[in-house]
Amino acid sequence: MPEFSYEVTKEIGVISEGNGGWARELNMVSWNGRDPKYDIRDWAPGKEKMGKGLSFTADELKSLRDLLNEIEL
């Protein structure tokens, strides 16, 4: 598996909390020194481990917001 680096540049908020202290969060994350993106994924306490997630540019996140606003919940 190729090595990678990441830096959580801004913690925005917790979406949900699971067992063992893991939390699904929305954060700004810089991957491999690139510009930070909005990122949704599960994180272990202390952000030492992470689950699979999704990263979005600002424009992509705006499009997602607009789609979500169209859904009747």
N, C-alpha and C positions, 0 to 999 in steps of 0.2 A: 504494500500500500504506500503510495507516495506521501511524503511528509508535507505538512501544511502548518501554517501559523494563523492565529486569530487573536483579535483584541476586541473585547466588548467595550466600545467607545461611549455608549450611553445605554443605561438600563431604563426602559420605558415603562414596563409593567408586567405583572403576572396575569396570565389568562386563566390558568387553573393549576391546582396542586395535586400531585399524585402520591402514591405510596413511597415511603423511603425518603421523603424530602425532595424528590424531583419536582420540578415546576416547568410548565409550558409558559414561555415568556416571549414578549416582543421587545427586541433590543436593536440597537445599531451595532453592527459587527463589521470589522475590517478583516477580510480574508487575504492572507498572503501579502499584506502591506498595501492592498488596494483601497480605494475609497470605500468608506463604510456604506453598508446597505441595511435596510430594514430586514430583520431576521426573526422568524418564528420557529422555535424548536424547544425540545425538552432539555433541561439542564439539571445536572446533579448539584447538590449543595456545594457552594464554593466555586461552581463553574469548572470543576476539574474534569468532568466527563460531560458528553453531550449526545443527544439522539439525533436522528436524521431530521432535517428541517427544510425550510424554504426561505430564500432571500429575495428581496424585491428592491428595485430602484424606486425612487419617489413616484415616478410616473406609473409604474406597475402597481404600487400600493394605492394610488388614487383610483386607478381602474378597478382594482379589487373592491375598494370602498364603494364605488358607484354600483358595482354589481351586487354587493351585499345590501345596499340601500333599496334595491329593487325586489329583494326577497321578502315575502311576508312570513314573519316568524310567529 
